[in-house]
């Protein structure tokens, strides 16, 4: 558990007022059940003022770190929500305990005029201790009748191969059961770790059994993310 606000900011800043060189902090992640989530902050909101100060080109770094690294004692923020025509909100957020789960956001999208339900999942790292949370998300998708998935790995720098196996097994049809997703082959001169291994898909088709998958990635999608893709 972390003691803080539960906000992860995107490294890209938004220019809110060119004349006064004011910037906005784009909220990339609000961790579930964190103080920020309970205060109503959402992914995609833009923070325009912090504790009475505006983020400017000369001052933004201290405020940015204060939010992201939990170094400020508390937050009294003003933020706007683009999905509501940049309507302005305010919130006071005290520090509290929360978990930095990699299953940071999910929703079910039902586009107008499209017959299939689409699951959307933001997954930020392959961590075995959160595998059950990951699978619970897929169980919710399955029970809701999701037939397509958008997997957002743009901020996922990798992690455990065993978690890749569980992720892919949750998505793939039963025809993939028992097939090799990856194999480790050692250099013959590697005397310290000579063993070779295979990772097999397990329990495929029990959850989503997808025919269509869309993956969002970036230069930060590395290692285990590349394996999954």
C-alpha positions as a Python dict, from the first residue, in 0.01 Angstrom:
ca = {
    (1, 'X'): (0, 0, 0),
    (2, 'X'): (101, 358, -72),
    (3, 'X'): (10, 659, 139),
    (4, 'X'): (-69, 943, -96),
    (5, 'X'): (-323, 1092, -334),
    (6, 'X'): (-350, 814, -595),
    (7, 'X'): (-283, 1027, -904),
    (8, 'X'): (-48, 948, -1192),
    (9, 'X'): (8, 1240, -1430),
    (10, 'X'): (91, 1220, -1799),
    (11, 'X'): (428, 1365, -1896),
    (12, 'X'): (259, 1580, -2162),
    (13, 'X'): (132, 1915, -2035),
    (14, 'X'): (-167, 2108, -2171),
    (15, 'X'): (-139, 2480, -2251),
    (16, 'X'): (-438, 2641, -2081),
    (17, 'X'): (-352, 3014, -2103),
    (18, 'X'): (-81, 3120, -2347),
    (19, 'X'): (-79, 3485, -2238),
    (20, 'X'): (-2, 3399, -1874),
    (21, 'X'): (197, 3083, -1964),
    (22, 'X'): (-35, 2866, -1755),
    (23, 'X'): (-26, 2491, -1799),
    (24, 'X'): (-252, 2201, -1709),
    (25, 'X'): (-161, 1859, -1572),
    (26, 'X'): (-331, 1576, -1759),
    (27, 'X'): (-446, 1298, -1527),
    (28, 'X'): (-337, 968, -1680),
    (29, 'X'): (-441, 740, -1394),
    (30, 'X'): (-658, 763, -1085),
    (31, 'X'): (-596, 451, -881),
    (32, 'X'): (-914, 271, -773),
    (33, 'X'): (-1027, 338, -414),
    (34, 'X'): (-760, 607, -371),
    (35, 'X'): (-827, 949, -212),
    (36, 'X'): (-833, 1106, -561),
    (37, 'X'): (-1090, 853, -684),
    (38, 'X'): (-1312, 911, -382),
    (39, 'X'): (-1287, 1286, -443),
    (40, 'X'): (-1432, 1236, -793),
    (41, 'X'): (-1119, 1284, -1005),
    (42, 'X'): (-1115, 1080, -1327),
    (43, 'X'): (-870, 969, -1590),
    (44, 'X'): (-849, 1242, -1857),
    (45, 'X'): (-924, 1535, -1626),
    (46, 'X'): (-689, 1834, -1646),
    (47, 'X'): (-567, 1998, -1323),
    (48, 'X'): (-541, 2375, -1373),
    (49, 'X'): (-462, 2501, -1021),
    (50, 'X'): (-298, 2346, -713),
    (51, 'X'): (-324, 2491, -362),
    (52, 'X'): (-391, 2838, -496),
    (53, 'X'): (-107, 2829, -750),
    (54, 'X'): (-128, 2796, -1127),
    (55, 'X'): (116, 2564, -1301),
    (56, 'X'): (336, 2798, -1507),
    (57, 'X'): (636, 2726, -1725),
    (58, 'X'): (865, 2839, -1442),
    (59, 'X'): (689, 2661, -1153),
    (60, 'X'): (517, 2354, -1288),
    (61, 'X'): (782, 2097, -1198),
    (62, 'X'): (742, 2141, -819),
    (63, 'X'): (365, 2112, -840),
    (64, 'X'): (389, 1816, -1081),
    (65, 'X'): (621, 1627, -845),
    (66, 'X'): (416, 1727, -544),
    (67, 'X'): (111, 1555, -692),
    (68, 'X'): (279, 1256, -854),
    (69, 'X'): (532, 1182, -579),
    (70, 'X'): (292, 1266, -294),
    (71, 'X'): (531, 1524, -147),
    (72, 'X'): (262, 1788, -91),
    (73, 'X'): (82, 1752, 241),
    (74, 'X'): (-264, 1790, 81),
    (75, 'X'): (-425, 1902, -245),
    (76, 'X'): (-679, 2175, -306),
    (77, 'X'): (-720, 2157, -682),
    (78, 'X'): (-921, 2304, -965),
    (79, 'X'): (-968, 2080, -1266),
    (80, 'X'): (-1165, 2068, -1589),
    (81, 'X'): (-1332, 1776, -1764),
    (82, 'X'): (-1310, 1783, -2142),
    (83, 'X'): (-1597, 1538, -2189),
    (84, 'X'): (-1825, 1801, -2032),
    (85, 'X'): (-1712, 2100, -2237),
    (86, 'X'): (-1427, 2179, -1997),
    (87, 'X'): (-1660, 2234, -1706),
    (88, 'X'): (-1463, 2341, -1398),
    (89, 'X'): (-1460, 2147, -1071),
    (90, 'X'): (-1284, 2176, -738),
    (91, 'X'): (-1167, 1913, -492),
    (92, 'X'): (-973, 1889, -167),
    (93, 'X'): (-776, 1567, -137),
    (94, 'X'): (-599, 1442, 176),
    (95, 'X'): (-347, 1161, 169),
    (96, 'X'): (-467, 810, 236),
    (97, 'X'): (-379, 445, 179),
    (98, 'X'): (-430, 289, -164),
    (99, 'X'): (-284, 16, -382),
    (100, 'X'): (-95, 92, -704),
    (101, 'X'): (-270, -184, -896),
    (102, 'X'): (-171, -224, -1263),
    (103, 'X'): (-540, -282, -1346),
    (104, 'X'): (-599, 91, -1332),
    (105, 'X'): (-905, 140, -1551),
    (106, 'X'): (-1170, -61, -1733),
    (107, 'X'): (-1505, 3, -1895),
    (108, 'X'): (-1750, -152, -2139),
    (109, 'X'): (-1817, 51, -2452),
    (110, 'X'): (-2134, 13, -2656),
    (111, 'X'): (-2088, 229, -2969),
    (112, 'X'): (-2405, 355, -3131),
    (113, 'X'): (-2488, 155, -3442),
    (114, 'X'): (-2244, -125, -3354),
    (115, 'X'): (-2382, -458, -3238),
    (116, 'X'): (-2089, -577, -3029),
    (117, 'X'): (-1988, -471, -2680),
    (118, 'X'): (-1624, -368, -2650),
    (119, 'X'): (-1418, -404, -2334),
    (120, 'X'): (-1148, -144, -2265),
    (121, 'X'): (-868, -219, -2019),
    (122, 'X'): (-571, -7, -1912),
    (123, 'X'): (-303, -239, -1775),
    (124, 'X'): (24, -80, -1663),
    (125, 'X'): (251, -370, -1562),
    (126, 'X'): (257, -750, -1547),
    (127, 'X'): (261, -815, -1172),
    (128, 'X'): (176, -1160, -1040),
    (129, 'X'): (28, -1035, -711),
    (130, 'X'): (-249, -865, -910),
    (131, 'X'): (-327, -1157, -1145),
    (132, 'X'): (-658, -1232, -972),
    (133, 'X'): (-761, -869, -1007),
    (134, 'X'): (-679, -890, -1377),
    (135, 'X'): (-880, -1209, -1421),
    (136, 'X'): (-1173, -1063, -1225),
    (137, 'X'): (-1183, -781, -1479),
    (138, 'X'): (-1206, -1034, -1761),
    (139, 'X'): (-1478, -1222, -1573),
    (140, 'X'): (-1680, -900, -1560),
    (141, 'X'): (-1627, -849, -1934),
    (142, 'X'): (-1739, -1206, -2003),
    (143, 'X'): (-2052, -1183, -1788),
    (144, 'X'): (-2148, -860, -1968),
    (145, 'X'): (-2118, -1026, -2309),
    (146, 'X'): (-1806, -844, -2432),
    (147, 'X'): (-1701, -972, -2775),
    (148, 'X'): (-1410, -740, -2858),
    (149, 'X'): (-1133, -590, -2648),
    (150, 'X'): (-914, -281, -2655),
    (151, 'X'): (-604, -352, -2445),
    (152, 'X'): (-418, -34, -2352),
    (153, 'X'): (-49, -112, -2285),
    (154, 'X'): (86, 237, -2361),
    (155, 'X'): (234, 277, -2012),
    (156, 'X'): (321, -90, -1955),
    (157, 'X'): (695, -147, -1929),
    (158, 'X'): (670, -522, -1873),
    (159, 'X'): (693, -765, -1582),
    (160, 'X'): (626, -1134, -1518),
    (161, 'X'): (596, -1377, -1810),
    (162, 'X'): (356, -1589, -1601),
    (163, 'X'): (117, -1293, -1598),
    (164, 'X'): (144, -1269, -1978),
    (165, 'X'): (32, -1632, -1994),
    (166, 'X'): (-273, -1558, -1779),
    (167, 'X'): (-362, -1245, -1975),
    (168, 'X'): (-341, -1417, -2313),
    (169, 'X'): (-516, -1731, -2188),
    (170, 'X'): (-805, -1512, -2071),
    (171, 'X'): (-843, -1366, -2421),
    (172, 'X'): (-783, -1658, -2657),
    (173, 'X'): (-1028, -1924, -2785),
    (174, 'X'): (-1012, -2282, -2659),
    (175, 'X'): (-831, -2393, -2976),
    (176, 'X'): (-513, -2243, -2826),
    (177, 'X'): (-525, -2454, -2509),
    (178, 'X'): (-186, -2605, -2424),
    (179, 'X'): (1, -2425, -2702),
    (180, 'X'): (336, -2260, -2642),
    (181, 'X'): (322, -1884, -2599),
    (182, 'X'): (699, -1857, -2554),
    (183, 'X'): (1005, -2069, -2487),
    (184, 'X'): (1334, -1989, -2318),
    (185, 'X'): (1635, -2133, -2501),
    (186, 'X'): (1975, -2103, -2332),
    (187, 'X'): (2312, -2050, -2487),
    (188, 'X'): (2501, -2379, -2453),
    (189, 'X'): (2782, -2196, -2275),
    (190, 'X'): (2545, -2060, -2009),
    (191, 'X'): (2646, -2281, -1718),
    (192, 'X'): (2481, -2063, -1454),
    (193, 'X'): (2130, -2102, -1601),
    (194, 'X'): (2137, -2400, -1837),
    (195, 'X'): (1770, -2498, -1797),
    (196, 'X'): (1525, -2438, -2079),
    (197, 'X'): (1154, -2386, -2034),
    (198, 'X'): (825, -2342, -2215),
    (199, 'X'): (524, -2136, -2113),
    (200, 'X'): (193, -2294, -2215),
    (201, 'X'): (-147, -2132, -2252),
    (202, 'X'): (-395, -2260, -1992),
    (203, 'X'): (-776, -2245, -1960),
    (204, 'X'): (-820, -2068, -2292),
    (205, 'X'): (-1179, -2008, -2400),
    (206, 'X'): (-1305, -2003, -2042),
    (207, 'X'): (-1345, -1625, -2034),
    (208, 'X'): (-1352, -1410, -2349),
    (209, 'X'): (-1257, -1631, -2645),
    (210, 'X'): (-1195, -1325, -2862),
    (211, 'X'): (-1193, -1310, -3239),
    (212, 'X'): (-1085, -946, -3246),
    (213, 'X'): (-830, -764, -3028),
    (214, 'X'): (-695, -410, -3054),
    (215, 'X'): (-378, -320, -2864),
    (216, 'X'): (-278, 41, -2793),
    (217, 'X'): (96, 76, -2746),
    (218, 'X'): (374, 333, -2738),
    (219, 'X'): (751, 346, -2706),
    (220, 'X'): (692, 264, -2338),
    (221, 'X'): (524, -70, -2419),
    (222, 'X'): (825, -294, -2355),
    (223, 'X'): (942, -640, -2255),
    (224, 'X'): (643, -850, -2139),
    (225, 'X'): (411, -611, -2325),
    (226, 'X'): (595, -685, -2648),
    (227, 'X'): (557, -1057, -2575),
    (228, 'X'): (183, -1019, -2524),
    (229, 'X'): (144, -814, -2842),
}
